[in-house]
Amino acid sequence: MARWYIIHAYSGFENKVKEAILAEAERMGLSQLVEDIQVPSETVTEVKRGKKVQVDRKTMPGYVLAKLTLNDDIYHLVKNTPKVTGFLGASGKPQAISESEAARYFGAAEAAAAAPRQQVSIDYEIGDSVKVLDGPFASFNGVVEELDFDKNRVKVSVSIFGRATPVELDFEHVELSK
């Protein structure tokens, strides 16, 4: 019976580990024992150089979830895969997780795939000098006063006729001054 296991891998090599396990299982004729392998991730919107970019971010860096029918051959196949440090479990023994626990990891990934979260990462912070890219204040320089991640807005103090005036803009309408 296939059960879900968590495999610990080198961070950044999760997809390579997934592909290597699938390829090796196919080569050894054990692919019927490897039902599914997933790398939990979510799609996030980031702002880079004033442009919105969709990025896949791993929700569990360094871990791969695999639904396996575990026997000695599969155990050794996974343990001997490059960039794998082992299974998650007490004293080196693989510890299976329940279907509901595995679904919890994938539920977040499926929800993110259905509607990408508008979590935005920006390359400036409060007190940084920024340049306005769009709107009536385009090409004005200012200083970041507030960041509102709920609304994806930034409050910038720009100098208009020698007076500091606060202006509220979208994250993507502002970039870090060079």
OpenMM code with the backbone's topology and positions (N, CA, C; nanometers):
from openmm import Vec3, app, unit

residues = "MET ALA ARG TRP TYR ILE ILE HIS ALA TYR SER GLY PHE GLU ASN LYS VAL LYS GLU ALA ILE LEU ALA GLU ALA GLU ARG MET GLY LEU SER GLN LEU VAL GLU ASP ILE GLN VAL PRO SER GLU THR VAL THR GLU VAL LYS ARG GLY LYS LYS VAL GLN VAL ASP ARG LYS THR MET PRO GLY TYR VAL LEU ALA LYS LEU THR LEU ASN ASP ASP ILE TYR HIS LEU VAL LYS ASN THR PRO LYS VAL THR GLY PHE LEU GLY ALA SER GLY LYS PRO GLN ALA ILE SER GLU SER GLU ALA ALA ARG TYR PHE GLY ALA ALA GLU ALA ALA ALA ALA ALA PRO ARG GLN GLN VAL SER ILE ASP TYR GLU ILE GLY ASP SER VAL LYS VAL LEU ASP GLY PRO PHE ALA SER PHE ASN GLY VAL VAL GLU GLU LEU ASP PHE ASP LYS ASN ARG VAL LYS VAL SER VAL SER ILE PHE GLY ARG ALA THR PRO VAL GLU LEU ASP PHE GLU HIS VAL GLU LEU SER LYS".split()
positions = [
    Vec3(0.0844, -0.1192, 0.0000),
    Vec3(0.0000, 0.0000, 0.0000),
    Vec3(0.0883, 0.1248, 0.0000),
    Vec3(0.0591, 0.2159, -0.0886),
    Vec3(0.1378, 0.3388, -0.0988),
    Vec3(0.0992, 0.4361, 0.0117),
    Vec3(0.2017, 0.4973, 0.0726),
    Vec3(0.1808, 0.5979, 0.1781),
    Vec3(0.2713, 0.7165, 0.1498),
    Vec3(0.2364, 0.8298, 0.2068),
    Vec3(0.3155, 0.9513, 0.1872),
    Vec3(0.4335, 0.9549, 0.2831),
    Vec3(0.5500, 0.9906, 0.2298),
    Vec3(0.6717, 1.0074, 0.3095),
    Vec3(0.7329, 1.1425, 0.2750),
    Vec3(0.8035, 1.1993, 0.3709),
    Vec3(0.8746, 1.3246, 0.3472),
    Vec3(1.0225, 1.2919, 0.3314),
    Vec3(1.0785, 1.3348, 0.2194),
    Vec3(1.2197, 1.3113, 0.1885),
    Vec3(1.2952, 1.4416, 0.2092),
    Vec3(1.4039, 1.4352, 0.2839),
    Vec3(1.4870, 1.5531, 0.3064),
    Vec3(1.5922, 1.5594, 0.1961),
    Vec3(1.5989, 1.6758, 0.1279),
    Vec3(1.6931, 1.6941, 0.0167),
    Vec3(1.7683, 1.8245, 0.0362),
    Vec3(1.8756, 1.8416, -0.0388),
    Vec3(1.9484, 1.9684, -0.0348),
    Vec3(1.8537, 2.0788, -0.0812),
    Vec3(1.8559, 2.1905, -0.0116),
    Vec3(1.7719, 2.3029, -0.0487),
    Vec3(1.8113, 2.3536, -0.1873),
    Vec3(1.7115, 2.3752, -0.2715),
    Vec3(1.7368, 2.4214, -0.4072),
    Vec3(1.7441, 2.3082, -0.5090),
    Vec3(1.7494, 2.1841, -0.4622),
    Vec3(1.7602, 2.0685, -0.5525),
    Vec3(1.6351, 1.9807, -0.5482),
    Vec3(1.5249, 2.0331, -0.4933),
    Vec3(1.4046, 1.9528, -0.4745),
    Vec3(1.3522, 1.8953, -0.6071),
    Vec3(1.3452, 1.9789, -0.7122),
    Vec3(1.2941, 1.9313, -0.8410),
    Vec3(1.3882, 1.8298, -0.9054),
    Vec3(1.5197, 1.8493, -0.8900),
    Vec3(1.6166, 1.7537, -0.9436),
    Vec3(1.6046, 1.6192, -0.8720),
    Vec3(1.5807, 1.6220, -0.7418),
    Vec3(1.5621, 1.4990, -0.6646),
    Vec3(1.4365, 1.4266, -0.7132),
    Vec3(1.3284, 1.5010, -0.7337),
    Vec3(1.2040, 1.4415, -0.7837),
    Vec3(1.2275, 1.3708, -0.9167),
    Vec3(1.2917, 1.4414, -1.0102),
    Vec3(1.3185, 1.3843, -1.1424),
    Vec3(1.4121, 1.2639, -1.1338),
    Vec3(1.5134, 1.2712, -1.0483),
    Vec3(1.6099, 1.1616, -1.0348),
    Vec3(1.5428, 1.0357, -0.9788),
    Vec3(1.4557, 1.0521, -0.8797),
    Vec3(1.3869, 0.9361, -0.8217),
    Vec3(1.2958, 0.8718, -0.9262),
    Vec3(1.2207, 0.9545, -0.9983),
    Vec3(1.1309, 0.9003, -1.1018),
    Vec3(1.2093, 0.8287, -1.2112),
    Vec3(1.3207, 0.8887, -1.2551),
    Vec3(1.4018, 0.8285, -1.3616),
    Vec3(1.4647, 0.6967, -1.3148),
    Vec3(1.5161, 0.6941, -1.1938),
    Vec3(1.5815, 0.5731, -1.1423),
    Vec3(1.4788, 0.4617, -1.1190),
    Vec3(1.3592, 0.4975, -1.0712),
    Vec3(1.2542, 0.3973, -1.0520),
    Vec3(1.2143, 0.3372, -1.1868),
    Vec3(1.2064, 0.4204, -1.2895),
    Vec3(1.1742, 0.3724, -1.4244),
    Vec3(1.2836, 0.2788, -1.4752),
    Vec3(1.4095, 0.3188, -1.4546),
    Vec3(1.5233, 0.2391, -1.5007),
    Vec3(1.5276, 0.1024, -1.4320),
    Vec3(1.4944, 0.1000, -1.3033),
    Vec3(1.5011, -0.0249, -1.2264),
    Vec3(1.3724, -0.1073, -1.2356),
    Vec3(1.2714, -0.0560, -1.3057),
    Vec3(1.1452, -0.1279, -1.3176),
    Vec3(1.0605, -0.1224, -1.1919),
    Vec3(1.0773, -0.0171, -1.1127),
    Vec3(1.0037, -0.0031, -0.9867),
    Vec3(0.9021, 0.1113, -0.9918),
    Vec3(0.8721, 0.1616, -1.1105),
    Vec3(0.7859, 0.2796, -1.1209),
    Vec3(0.6450, 0.2542, -1.0656),
    Vec3(0.5986, 0.1285, -1.0627),
    Vec3(0.4660, 0.0991, -1.0069),
    Vec3(0.4641, 0.1205, -0.8556),
    Vec3(0.5813, 0.1234, -0.7903),
    Vec3(0.5889, 0.1452, -0.6454),
    Vec3(0.5996, 0.2935, -0.6088),
    Vec3(0.6273, 0.3776, -0.7088),
    Vec3(0.6355, 0.5226, -0.6875),
    Vec3(0.5096, 0.5831, -0.7486),
    Vec3(0.4104, 0.6104, -0.6634),
    Vec3(0.2812, 0.6568, -0.7128),
    Vec3(0.2829, 0.8049, -0.7485),
    Vec3(0.3460, 0.8880, -0.6635),
    Vec3(0.3451, 1.0332, -0.6864),
    Vec3(0.4605, 1.0969, -0.6099),
    Vec3(0.5178, 1.2023, -0.6669),
    Vec3(0.6205, 1.2812, -0.5981),
    Vec3(0.5873, 1.4274, -0.6217),
    Vec3(0.5847, 1.5053, -0.5140),
    Vec3(0.5489, 1.6469, -0.5223),
    Vec3(0.6512, 1.7335, -0.4505),
    Vec3(0.6733, 1.8526, -0.5057),
    Vec3(0.7533, 1.9554, -0.4391),
    Vec3(0.6549, 2.0670, -0.4051),
    Vec3(0.6122, 2.0786, -0.2777),
    Vec3(0.5135, 2.1807, -0.2413),
    Vec3(0.5647, 2.3216, -0.2709),
    Vec3(0.4855, 2.3968, -0.3502),
    Vec3(0.5237, 2.5331, -0.3853),
    Vec3(0.3987, 2.6165, -0.4051),
    Vec3(0.4181, 2.7476, -0.4130),
    Vec3(0.3091, 2.8406, -0.4376),
    Vec3(0.3552, 2.9461, -0.5370),
    Vec3(0.2604, 3.0071, -0.6071),
    Vec3(0.2924, 3.1129, -0.7010),
    Vec3(0.2751, 3.2459, -0.6301),
    Vec3(0.3784, 3.3299, -0.6366),
    Vec3(0.3793, 3.4581, -0.5672),
    Vec3(0.4114, 3.5667, -0.6688),
    Vec3(0.3493, 3.6831, -0.6526),
    Vec3(0.3786, 3.7973, -0.7383),
    Vec3(0.4837, 3.8835, -0.6698),
    Vec3(0.5927, 3.9103, -0.7398),
    Vec3(0.6974, 3.9986, -0.6884),
    Vec3(0.7094, 4.1192, -0.7796),
    Vec3(0.7548, 4.2292, -0.7235),
    Vec3(0.7800, 4.3479, -0.8042),
    Vec3(0.9304, 4.3632, -0.8176),
    Vec3(0.9781, 4.3568, -0.9409),
    Vec3(1.1206, 4.3737, -0.9683),
    Vec3(1.1363, 4.4784, -1.0771),
    Vec3(1.2104, 4.5833, -1.0451),
    Vec3(1.2334, 4.6935, -1.1392),
    Vec3(1.1024, 4.7515, -1.1923),
    Vec3(1.0036, 4.7610, -1.1031),
    Vec3(0.8773, 4.8213, -1.1402),
    Vec3(0.7826, 4.7306, -1.2165),
    Vec3(0.8170, 4.6053, -1.2381),
    Vec3(0.7331, 4.5122, -1.3133),
    Vec3(0.6880, 4.3991, -1.2209),
    Vec3(0.5613, 4.3566, -1.2388),
    Vec3(0.5109, 4.2422, -1.1625),
    Vec3(0.5606, 4.1151, -1.2295),
    Vec3(0.6136, 4.0227, -1.1493),
    Vec3(0.6668, 3.8962, -1.2003),
    Vec3(0.6072, 3.7825, -1.1175),
    Vec3(0.5570, 3.6778, -1.1843),
    Vec3(0.5059, 3.5590, -1.1162),
    Vec3(0.6234, 3.4658, -1.0871),
    Vec3(0.6391, 3.4250, -0.9617),
    Vec3(0.7507, 3.3410, -0.9202),
    Vec3(0.6964, 3.2217, -0.8420),
    Vec3(0.7496, 3.1025, -0.8700),
    Vec3(0.7156, 2.9846, -0.7899),
    Vec3(0.8084, 2.9806, -0.6697),
    Vec3(0.7500, 2.9784, -0.5506),
    Vec3(0.8289, 2.9737, -0.4282),
    Vec3(0.7934, 2.8455, -0.3533),
    Vec3(0.8943, 2.7737, -0.3100),
    Vec3(0.8730, 2.6475, -0.2382),
    Vec3(0.8201, 2.6766, -0.0978),
    Vec3(0.7134, 2.6054, -0.0602),
    Vec3(0.6563, 2.6252, 0.0730),
    Vec3(0.7301, 2.5437, 0.1785),
    Vec3(0.8014, 2.4390, 0.1344),
    Vec3(0.8808, 2.3565, 0.2253),
    Vec3(1.0197, 2.3372, 0.1654),
    Vec3(1.1048, 2.4405, 0.1689),
    Vec3(1.2377, 2.4253, 0.1084),
    Vec3(1.3156, 2.3114, 0.1740),
    Vec3(1.3785, 2.2288, 0.0910),
    Vec3(1.4581, 2.1180, 0.1417),
    Vec3(1.3797, 1.9888, 0.1605),
    Vec3(1.2510, 1.9886, 0.1238),
    Vec3(1.1697, 1.8692, 0.1422),
    Vec3(1.0914, 1.8347, 0.0158),
    Vec3(1.0751, 1.7048, -0.0066),
    Vec3(0.9979, 1.6525, -0.1185),
    Vec3(0.8994, 1.5514, -0.0590),
    Vec3(0.7737, 1.5546, -0.1039),
    Vec3(0.6750, 1.4579, -0.0574),
    Vec3(0.6595, 1.3496, -0.1628),
    Vec3(0.6628, 1.2238, -0.1192),
    Vec3(0.6539, 1.1117, -0.2134),
    Vec3(0.5548, 1.0090, -0.1614),
    Vec3(0.4667, 0.9647, -0.2523),
    Vec3(0.3730, 0.8573, -0.2185),
    Vec3(0.4335, 0.7292, -0.2732),
    Vec3(0.4819, 0.6452, -0.1806),
    Vec3(0.5585, 0.5268, -0.2164),
    Vec3(0.5010, 0.4016, -0.1513),
    Vec3(0.5186, 0.2894, -0.2187),
    Vec3(0.4997, 0.1597, -0.1554),
    Vec3(0.6405, 0.1202, -0.1110),
    Vec3(0.6674, 0.1417, 0.0162),
    Vec3(0.8043, 0.1304, 0.0658),
    Vec3(0.8453, -0.0157, 0.0857),
    Vec3(0.9541, -0.0536, 0.0199),
    Vec3(1.0201, -0.1828, 0.0438),
    Vec3(1.1709, -0.1548, 0.0403),
    Vec3(1.2528, -0.2564, 0.0535),
    Vec3(1.3974, -0.2354, 0.0581),
    Vec3(1.4500, -0.1688, -0.0684),
    Vec3(1.3994, -0.2107, -0.1859),
    Vec3(1.4467, -0.1536, -0.3124),
    Vec3(1.4172, -0.0036, -0.3214),
    Vec3(1.2948, 0.0353, -0.2887),
    Vec3(1.2564, 0.1776, -0.2955),
    Vec3(1.3327, 0.2571, -0.1896),
    Vec3(1.3468, 0.2010, -0.0704),
    Vec3(1.4209, 0.2687, 0.0368),
    Vec3(1.5635, 0.3004, -0.0097),
    Vec3(1.6312, 0.2004, -0.0662),
    Vec3(1.7695, 0.2210, -0.1103),
    Vec3(1.7767, 0.3116, -0.2331),
    Vec3(1.6770, 0.3033, -0.3216),
    Vec3(1.6723, 0.3916, -0.4376),
    Vec3(1.6691, 0.5376, -0.3914),
    Vec3(1.5807, 0.5680, -0.2964),
    Vec3(1.5679, 0.7059, -0.2472),
    Vec3(1.6930, 0.7475, -0.1704),
    Vec3(1.7403, 0.6613, -0.0786),
    Vec3(1.8576, 0.6962, 0.0034),
    Vec3(1.9833, 0.7189, -0.0804),
    Vec3(1.9957, 0.6476, -0.1938),
    Vec3(2.1145, 0.6597, -0.2783),
    Vec3(2.0996, 0.7619, -0.3900),
    Vec3(1.9891, 0.8346, -0.3918),
    Vec3(1.9691, 0.9397, -0.4912),
    Vec3(2.0578, 1.0585, -0.4542),
    Vec3(2.1325, 1.1126, -0.5511),
    Vec3(2.2159, 1.2298, -0.5208),
    Vec3(2.1317, 1.3453, -0.4667),
    Vec3(2.1872, 1.4188, -0.3727),
    Vec3(2.1262, 1.5356, -0.3085),
    Vec3(2.0147, 1.4998, -0.2094),
    Vec3(1.9983, 1.3717, -0.1767),
    Vec3(1.9011, 1.3292, -0.0753),
    Vec3(1.9783, 1.2974, 0.0520),
    Vec3(1.9322, 1.3544, 0.1656),
    Vec3(1.9974, 1.3243, 0.2931),
    Vec3(1.9236, 1.2163, 0.3703),
    Vec3(1.7994, 1.1858, 0.3311),
    Vec3(1.7272, 1.0768, 0.3945),
    Vec3(1.5792, 1.1047, 0.4080),
    Vec3(1.5113, 1.0147, 0.4776),
    Vec3(1.3688, 1.0289, 0.5047),
    Vec3(1.3501, 1.1037, 0.6350),
    Vec3(1.2376, 1.1691, 0.6494),
    Vec3(1.2030, 1.2316, 0.7758),
    Vec3(1.1443, 1.1234, 0.8661),
    Vec3(1.1967, 1.1107, 0.9853),
    Vec3(1.1483, 1.0102, 1.0791),
    Vec3(1.2481, 0.9912, 1.1914),
    Vec3(1.2024, 0.9270, 1.2978),
    Vec3(1.2858, 0.9055, 1.4151),
    Vec3(1.3943, 0.8023, 1.3862),
    Vec3(1.5129, 0.8282, 1.4317),
    Vec3(1.6310, 0.7413, 1.4221),
    Vec3(1.6523, 0.6843, 1.2816),
    Vec3(1.6302, 0.7687, 1.1798),
    Vec3(1.6597, 0.7299, 1.0425),
    Vec3(1.5578, 0.6388, 0.9775),
    Vec3(1.4511, 0.6019, 1.0503),
    Vec3(1.3476, 0.5160, 0.9926),
    Vec3(1.2410, 0.6046, 0.9285),
    Vec3(1.2023, 0.5740, 0.8053),
    Vec3(1.0997, 0.6554, 0.7393),
    Vec3(0.9682, 0.6549, 0.8173),
    Vec3(0.9134, 0.7731, 0.8400),
    Vec3(0.7867, 0.7877, 0.9114),
    Vec3(0.6815, 0.8346, 0.8122),
    Vec3(0.5802, 0.7534, 0.7866),
    Vec3(0.4737, 0.7908, 0.6931),
    Vec3(0.3865, 0.8991, 0.7554),
    Vec3(0.3297, 0.9824, 0.6708),
    Vec3(0.2342, 1.0834, 0.7173),
    Vec3(0.0968, 1.0462, 0.6620),
    Vec3(-0.0062, 1.0968, 0.7253),
    Vec3(-0.1429, 1.0619, 0.6848),
    Vec3(-0.1808, 1.1333, 0.5553),
    Vec3(-0.2851, 1.0816, 0.4899),
    Vec3(-0.3363, 1.1445, 0.3674),
    Vec3(-0.3803, 1.2873, 0.3961),
    Vec3(-0.4444, 1.3092, 0.5116),
    Vec3(-0.4941, 1.4436, 0.5441),
    Vec3(-0.3784, 1.5411, 0.5655),
    Vec3(-0.2700, 1.4932, 0.6263),
    Vec3(-0.1537, 1.5797, 0.6458),
    Vec3(-0.0896, 1.6141, 0.5115),
    Vec3(-0.0791, 1.5162, 0.4226),
    Vec3(-0.0246, 1.5418, 0.2885),
    Vec3(-0.1156, 1.6372, 0.2126),
    Vec3(-0.2469, 1.6182, 0.2254),
    Vec3(-0.3424, 1.7053, 0.1563),
    Vec3(-0.3313, 1.8488, 0.2060),
    Vec3(-0.2939, 1.8655, 0.3315),
    Vec3(-0.2778, 2.0011, 0.3855),
    Vec3(-0.1659, 2.0742, 0.3116),
    Vec3(-0.0567, 2.0036, 0.2810),
    Vec3(0.0527, 2.0656, 0.2070),
    Vec3(0.0109, 2.0979, 0.0647),
    Vec3(-0.0666, 2.0075, 0.0028),
    Vec3(-0.1071, 2.0282, -0.1354),
    Vec3(-0.2250, 2.1224, -0.1456),
    Vec3(-0.3092, 2.1264, -0.0428),
    Vec3(-0.4237, 2.2178, -0.0436),
    Vec3(-0.3776, 2.3606, -0.0599),
    Vec3(-0.2706, 2.3973, 0.0099),
    Vec3(-0.2160, 2.5324, -0.0028),
    Vec3(-0.1601, 2.5533, -0.1423),
    Vec3(-0.0951, 2.4506, -0.1963),
    Vec3(-0.0369, 2.4622, -0.3304),
    Vec3(-0.1465, 2.4710, -0.4359),
    Vec3(-0.2547, 2.3918, -0.4196),
    Vec3(-0.3639, 2.3950, -0.5164),
    Vec3(-0.4378, 2.5279, -0.5096),
    Vec3(-0.4583, 2.5806, -0.3890),
    Vec3(-0.5256, 2.7095, -0.3761),
    Vec3(-0.4415, 2.8196, -0.4394),
    Vec3(-0.3105, 2.8119, -0.4213),
    Vec3(-0.2211, 2.9115, -0.4811),
    Vec3(-0.2216, 2.8995, -0.6319),
    Vec3(-0.2297, 2.7781, -0.6836),
    Vec3(-0.2328, 2.7589, -0.8285),
    Vec3(-0.3647, 2.8106, -0.8864),
    Vec3(-0.4749, 2.7892, -0.8138),
    Vec3(-0.6052, 2.8338, -0.8615),
    Vec3(-0.6137, 2.9865, -0.8639),
    Vec3(-0.5639, 3.0507, -0.7602),
    Vec3(-0.5657, 3.1964, -0.7518),
    Vec3(-0.4353, 3.2418, -0.6887),
    Vec3(-0.3373, 3.2830, -0.7697),
    Vec3(-0.2088, 3.3223, -0.7144),
    Vec3(-0.2239, 3.4315, -0.6087),
    Vec3(-0.1587, 3.4114, -0.4959),
    Vec3(-0.1624, 3.5098, -0.3882),
    Vec3(-0.0962, 3.6367, -0.4335),
    Vec3(-0.1445, 3.7457, -0.3839),
    Vec3(-0.0864, 3.8740, -0.4192),
    Vec3(0.0168, 3.9171, -0.3144),
    Vec3(0.0913, 3.8208, -0.2641),
    Vec3(0.2017, 3.8555, -0.1760),
    Vec3(0.3095, 3.9152, -0.2647),
    Vec3(0.3529, 4.0338, -0.2305),
    Vec3(0.4481, 4.1034, -0.3150),
    Vec3(0.5762, 4.1255, -0.2366),
    Vec3(0.6891, 4.0985, -0.3001),
    Vec3(0.8153, 4.1333, -0.2359),
    Vec3(0.8720, 4.2521, -0.3122),
    Vec3(0.9231, 4.3471, -0.2389),
    Vec3(0.9741, 4.4694, -0.2996),
    Vec3(1.1201, 4.4865, -0.2614),
    Vec3(1.1922, 4.5652, -0.3404),
    Vec3(1.3355, 4.5811, -0.3149),
    Vec3(1.3687, 4.7144, -0.2481),
    Vec3(1.2700, 4.7773, -0.1807),
    Vec3(1.2944, 4.9003, -0.1054),
    Vec3(1.2216, 4.8917, 0.0279),
    Vec3(1.2617, 4.9776, 0.1203),
    Vec3(1.1984, 4.9775, 0.2523),
    Vec3(1.1845, 5.1202, 0.3014),
    Vec3(1.1241, 5.1379, 0.4175),
    Vec3(1.0995, 5.2712, 0.4734),
    Vec3(1.2322, 5.3456, 0.4896),
    Vec3(1.2348, 5.4693, 0.4412),
    Vec3(1.3546, 5.5518, 0.4497),
    Vec3(1.4389, 5.5510, 0.3233),
    Vec3(1.4112, 5.4594, 0.2296),
    Vec3(1.4881, 5.4516, 0.1045),
    Vec3(1.4436, 5.5595, 0.0069),
    Vec3(1.5380, 5.6064, -0.0741),
    Vec3(1.5070, 5.7004, -0.1820),
    Vec3(1.4557, 5.6211, -0.3007),
    Vec3(1.3429, 5.6658, -0.3559),
    Vec3(1.2816, 5.5952, -0.4685),
    Vec3(1.2465, 5.6934, -0.5792),
    Vec3(1.2222, 5.6368, -0.6975),
    Vec3(1.1810, 5.7153, -0.8135),
    Vec3(1.0417, 5.6688, -0.8527),
    Vec3(0.9512, 5.7642, -0.8791),
    Vec3(0.8153, 5.7328, -0.9213),
    Vec3(0.8186, 5.7036, -1.0710),
    Vec3(0.7604, 5.5905, -1.1131),
    Vec3(0.7664, 5.5475, -1.2522),
    Vec3(0.6439, 5.5865, -1.3330),
    Vec3(0.5280, 5.5986, -1.2681),
    Vec3(0.4027, 5.6119, -1.3403),
    Vec3(0.3137, 5.7191, -1.2787),
    Vec3(0.2178, 5.7668, -1.3540),
    Vec3(0.1179, 5.8586, -1.3026),
    Vec3(0.1624, 6.0030, -1.3105),
    Vec3(0.0872, 6.0923, -1.2440),
    Vec3(0.1171, 6.2367, -1.2526),
    Vec3(0.2507, 6.2751, -1.1892),
    Vec3(0.3052, 6.1878, -1.1033),
    Vec3(0.4327, 6.2190, -1.0377),
    Vec3(0.5494, 6.1424, -1.0991),
    Vec3(0.5312, 6.0923, -1.2220),
    Vec3(0.6372, 6.0163, -1.2896),
    Vec3(0.7644, 6.0986, -1.2950),
    Vec3(0.8753, 6.0336, -1.2709),
    Vec3(1.0123, 6.0886, -1.2689),
    Vec3(1.0418, 6.1741, -1.1454),
    Vec3(0.9470, 6.1866, -1.0514),
    Vec3(0.9761, 6.2533, -0.9254),
    Vec3(1.0536, 6.1575, -0.8364),
    Vec3(1.1414, 6.2130, -0.7544),
    Vec3(1.2124, 6.1333, -0.6547),
    Vec3(1.1513, 6.1616, -0.5185),
    Vec3(1.1561, 6.0623, -0.4313),
    Vec3(1.1002, 6.0801, -0.2988),
    Vec3(1.1573, 5.9806, -0.2006),
    Vec3(1.1027, 5.9832, -0.0780),
    Vec3(1.1473, 5.8942, 0.0284),
    Vec3(1.0279, 5.8124, 0.0761),
    Vec3(1.0474, 5.6805, 0.0923),
    Vec3(0.9402, 5.5918, 0.1375),
    Vec3(0.9089, 5.6214, 0.2833),
    Vec3(0.7788, 5.6487, 0.3110),
    Vec3(0.7353, 5.6758, 0.4477),
    Vec3(0.6605, 5.5581, 0.5086),
    Vec3(0.5764, 5.4912, 0.4280),
    Vec3(0.4956, 5.3796, 0.4776),
    Vec3(0.4841, 5.2732, 0.3708),
    Vec3(0.4668, 5.1468, 0.4148),
    Vec3(0.4412, 5.0345, 0.3254),
    Vec3(0.3146, 4.9651, 0.3737),
    Vec3(0.2150, 4.9490, 0.2863),
    Vec3(0.0905, 4.8815, 0.3209),
    Vec3(0.0797, 4.7554, 0.2362),
    Vec3(0.1192, 4.6399, 0.2936),
    Vec3(0.1210, 4.5142, 0.2190),
    Vec3(-0.0197, 4.4598, 0.1957),
    Vec3(-0.1165, 4.4989, 0.2784),
    Vec3(-0.2545, 4.4536, 0.2580),
    Vec3(-0.3124, 4.5113, 0.1293),
    Vec3(-0.2805, 4.6374, 0.1025),
    Vec3(-0.3340, 4.7054, -0.0154),
    Vec3(-0.2324, 4.7155, -0.1292),
    Vec3(-0.1098, 4.6648, -0.1069),
    Vec3(-0.0008, 4.6762, -0.2056),
    Vec3(0.0244, 4.8212, -0.2447),
    Vec3(0.0295, 4.9067, -0.1428),
    Vec3(0.0498, 5.0494, -0.1648),
    Vec3(0.1700, 5.0977, -0.0838),
    Vec3(0.2315, 5.2061, -0.1325),
    Vec3(0.3451, 5.2682, -0.0654),
    Vec3(0.3189, 5.4185, -0.0559),
    Vec3(0.3511, 5.4768, 0.0588),
    Vec3(0.3382, 5.6220, 0.0751),
    Vec3(0.4775, 5.6822, 0.0605),
    Vec3(0.4902, 5.7720, -0.0377),
    Vec3(0.6185, 5.8336, -0.0696),
    Vec3(0.6070, 5.9833, -0.0475),
    Vec3(0.7068, 6.0410, 0.0147),
    Vec3(0.7122, 6.1858, 0.0335),
    Vec3(0.7933, 6.2447, -0.0814),
    Vec3(0.7241, 6.3187, -0.1722),
    Vec3(0.7916, 6.3809, -0.2861),
    Vec3(0.7956, 6.5319, -0.2650),
    Vec3(0.8945, 6.5964, -0.3231),
    Vec3(0.9095, 6.7406, -0.3104),
    Vec3(0.8407, 6.8095, -0.4277),
    Vec3(0.7309, 6.8836, -0.3967),
    Vec3(0.6576, 6.9579, -0.4986),
    Vec3(0.6662, 7.1053, -0.4612),
    Vec3(0.7248, 7.1848, -0.5495),
    Vec3(0.7469, 7.3277, -0.5254),
    Vec3(0.8173, 7.3517, -0.3926),
    Vec3(0.9160, 7.2661, -0.3609),
    Vec3(0.9966, 7.2835, -0.2414),
    Vec3(0.9335, 7.2324, -0.1134),
    Vec3(0.8129, 7.1754, -0.1225),
    Vec3(0.7456, 7.1234, -0.0025),
    Vec3(0.7323, 6.9721, -0.0119),
    Vec3(0.7566, 6.9045, 0.0994),
    Vec3(0.7410, 6.7586, 0.1034),
    Vec3(0.5922, 6.7254, 0.1064),
    Vec3(0.5488, 6.6482, 0.0077),
    Vec3(0.4077, 6.6111, -0.0038),
    Vec3(0.3953, 6.4589, -0.0070),
    Vec3(0.3136, 6.4004, 0.0836),
    Vec3(0.2973, 6.2548, 0.0813),
    Vec3(0.2061, 6.2123, -0.0349),
    Vec3(0.2491, 6.1103, -0.1078),
    Vec3(0.1738, 6.0580, -0.2208),
    Vec3(0.1623, 5.9071, -0.2029),
    Vec3(0.0397, 5.8525, -0.2206),
    Vec3(0.0207, 5.7085, -0.2074),
    Vec3(0.0149, 5.6460, -0.3464),
    Vec3(0.0997, 5.5430, -0.3685),
    Vec3(0.1125, 5.4794, -0.4992),
    Vec3(0.1108, 5.3272, -0.4848),
    Vec3(0.0881, 5.2569, -0.5972),
    Vec3(0.1008, 5.1113, -0.5986),
    Vec3(0.2490, 5.0751, -0.5919),
    Vec3(0.2786, 4.9556, -0.5370),
    Vec3(0.4181, 4.9093, -0.5273),
    Vec3(0.4892, 4.9143, -0.6617),
    Vec3(0.4192, 4.8740, -0.7697),
    Vec3(0.4866, 4.8630, -0.8994),
    Vec3(0.5107, 4.9975, -0.9662),
    Vec3(0.4581, 5.1074, -0.9081),
    Vec3(0.4791, 5.2402, -0.9672),
    Vec3(0.6030, 5.3097, -0.9104),
    Vec3(0.6775, 5.2371, -0.8268),
    Vec3(0.7936, 5.2960, -0.7602),
    Vec3(0.9116, 5.1995, -0.7734),
    Vec3(1.0322, 5.2550, -0.7928),
    Vec3(1.1518, 5.1711, -0.7920),
    Vec3(1.2606, 5.2409, -0.7115),
    Vec3(1.3532, 5.1633, -0.6617),
    Vec3(1.4646, 5.2129, -0.5826),
    Vec3(1.5506, 5.3057, -0.6676),
    Vec3(1.5834, 5.4234, -0.6163),
    Vec3(1.6705, 5.5176, -0.6900),
    Vec3(1.8103, 5.4631, -0.6960),
    Vec3(1.8753, 5.4889, -0.8066),
    Vec3(2.0121, 5.4393, -0.8235),
    Vec3(2.1115, 5.5413, -0.7782),
] * unit.nanometer
topology = app.Topology()
chain = topology.addChain("A")
for resn in residues:
    res = topology.addResidue(resn, chain)
    for name in ("N", "CA", "C"):
        topology.addAtom(name, app.Element.getBySymbol(name[0]), res)
